[in-house]
Amino acid sequence: SYELTQPPSVSVSPGQTARITCSGDALPKKYAYWYQQKSGQAPVLVIYEDSKRPSGIPERFSGSSSGTMATLTISGAQVEDEGDYYCYSTDSSGNQGVFGGGTKLTVL
Amino acid sequence: QLQLQESGPGLVKPSATLSRTCTVSGGSISSSTYYWGWIRQPPGKGLEWIGSIYYSGSTYFNPSLKSRVTISVDTSKNQFSLKLTSVTAADTAVYYCAREKYNNGHRYFDFWGQGTLVTVSS
């Protein structure tokens, strides 16, 4: 079955740029989506269609995709950005949804 | 404002069937733009897509769960439901229902319910 691969953890100091990657064979054909999840809460969509930001998401969150890799970038990361980040996409048929394994972002 | 309210038992015995229902308010489950899906998250682990349904009844399932999963929709009640058979402790998880936006062959979850922990234990 289809898989998306993320690094388990990323750590940055406040104000630095955090980059979280997501790799998958179908990403050249299918968009990547990014979710932020804080402890005990439901996930929140922070990037859709590779690079679009939903209303209410700070401008420091951005996304890009090239070939089989999508990247979530948090420019000037803040302590409040700590949490788990998941990429999501579908296989090339569009029928099977899949989440990446998640990346724990630490800002300290 | 859209709300997704999950309901169902929070404790299920091993080998039994887990059942969850998601009631949609503030929007129509019969919208042509959306699928409706189930996602779960075992304690301390990542998110797992279970499956999705369109208001017409068309469904998609995670291949790893397909043999045990049924998802149905009741448009008259604005609800959709999940049944997972032959559960084990490995099925203990927070179960989320969510709205899945469909656009030209691309799908993603844009609104989530609050999630409920379902424990499989005797």
Interface residues (C-beta under 8 A of the other chain):
Chain A: S1 K30 Y31 Y33 Y35 Q37 A42 P43 V44 L45 Y48 E49 P54 D84 Y86 Y88 T90 G94 N95 Q96 G97 V98 F99 G100 G101 G102
Chain B: G37 I39 G46 L47 E48 W49 S52 Y60 N62 P63 S64 Y96 G105 H106 R107 Y108 F109 D110 W112 G113 Q114 G115
